[in-house]
Amino acid sequence: MDLSGTFSRTSNSMKPSVIRALLKLVQQGDIISFAGGTPDADLFPTDLLAEISSRVIRENGRFSLQYGETVGWMPLREAVAAELNSKGIRCGSENILITTGSQQGIFLSGLVLLDPGDAVVVEEPSYLGGLQAYRNFSASFVPVPCGAEGLDPAALEEALAAAPSRPRMLYCIPTFQNPGGSTIPEARRPAILEVARRHGLVVVEDNPYGELNFSGGAIRPLKAFDEDGRVVYLGSFSKIGSPGMRLGWVCAAPEIIARMTMAKETTDVCTDVLSQAIAAEFLKGGHLARHVARLVSTYQGRRDAMLKAMDEFFPPEATYNRPQGGFFVWAGLPGGFNTVELFEKAIQAKVAYVVGSAFHTREGQGLNTLRLTFCTVDEAKIREGIRRLAGVFKEALQGEKV
Ligand SMILES: Cc1ncc(COP(=O)(O)O)c(C=O)c1O
């Protein structure tokens, strides 16, 4: 059958993720890859999860192996609400919807909050999976350029004033952003919400990295400052537990939770109940804090190793930030240099990164930028990988601009 003409406009507009395509390329054994965005599998709490899963199947299999309520397994909703209260978010289980990863939360937010063609304000650079999800709803984007301190209220205001149509939503990753590694200082967070309030924006706060905090000081989420229920908060078990369990959560006003639950019903009926039961036991058993402390100590060591190597080897023309948590360092070369073209040279030098242009809303933007992940590479390899990458950049800077 000739399938051209078969597919919907939405499907025709979808593009495969540049990053997934790239990850396949860099999985050759001798390449040091700073390209991934996955947690280090060696740090999964495997034994503990094996013990808990065996227990929840044996003792509670009638429920954990059954279909569940679309809104989520009540013990997990309660455990998530307790966890969020400890971060300064006032909520109860009625504010929580369990999702199949926070990616589903992003998708459902688009499904219930956007009409085709609506404008969404986004940080630039932003999470590719978020941009792709909102593109499914024919969203147009109003990008706000962000530096190491993330979204700035004045820049947000400026972008809104210049927007061709009135945006409906702000999608942001305020803490240890993917890809930028940026964090909005806590003191600036109420001002962001104030701008959103004045412009009637719903704020989708995506926070999968917030727990991975190397700074010692707590950083309260935007949602902790939300006084009128305009923030739809998305959390995830992927970076603090296991991404394979595909667990995320939404914390929002009950009316929004009800709409998203209705929308979820037709996408997957319910999130994997077994995963939910395991995660509920993990949280209720008090294992999260101990596990996160282990992740933080390892990832922080790797962040330090990466920055130290960059300080030592990178040419002075290169710029990079010093993230206080999460997975990523964001770097740049002077304007005119193209990290897409340099990628091939990096692969020849056996080192990989993700091109920064992938995280921009328009083609041809951010061509001189790149994202480096430190979380899956050991410290010695980080040093060697950065040395290799610096060699590629120095050669490009010494030669003509590529
Ligand atoms: C900013 C951001 N949001 C959402 C996700 C999706 O995560 P999940 O595994 O919870 O669907 C990711 C995954 O990398 C991410 O970086």
The ligand as a MOL file (V3000), in Angstrom:
LIG
                    3D

  0  0  0     0  0            999 V3000
M  V30 BEGIN CTAB
M  V30 COUNTS 16 16 0 0 0
M  V30 BEGIN ATOM
M  V30 1 C 13.4920 18.5150 31.5600 0
M  V30 2 C 12.9560 17.1420 31.3840 0
M  V30 3 N 11.6360 16.9430 31.4800 0
M  V30 4 C 11.0990 15.7270 31.3310 0
M  V30 5 C 11.8830 14.6290 31.0670 0
M  V30 6 C 11.2130 13.3040 30.8960 0
M  V30 7 O 11.4660 12.4820 31.9650 0
M  V30 8 P 10.6040 11.2090 32.3460 0
M  V30 9 O 11.5550 10.0600 32.2810 0
M  V30 10 O 10.1080 11.4700 33.7200 0
M  V30 11 O 9.4930 11.0810 31.3730 0
M  V30 12 C 13.2680 14.7810 30.9540 0
M  V30 13 C 14.1120 13.6280 30.6220 0
M  V30 14 O 15.2680 13.7140 30.3180 0
M  V30 15 C 13.8190 16.0690 31.1190 0
M  V30 16 O 15.1330 16.2950 31.0340 0
M  V30 END ATOM
M  V30 BEGIN BOND
M  V30 1 1 1 2
M  V30 2 1 2 3
M  V30 3 2 2 15
M  V30 4 2 3 4
M  V30 5 1 4 5
M  V30 6 1 5 6
M  V30 7 2 5 12
M  V30 8 1 6 7
M  V30 9 1 7 8
M  V30 10 2 8 9
M  V30 11 1 8 10
M  V30 12 1 8 11
M  V30 13 1 12 13
M  V30 14 1 12 15
M  V30 15 2 13 14
M  V30 16 1 15 16
M  V30 END BOND
M  V30 END CTAB
M  END
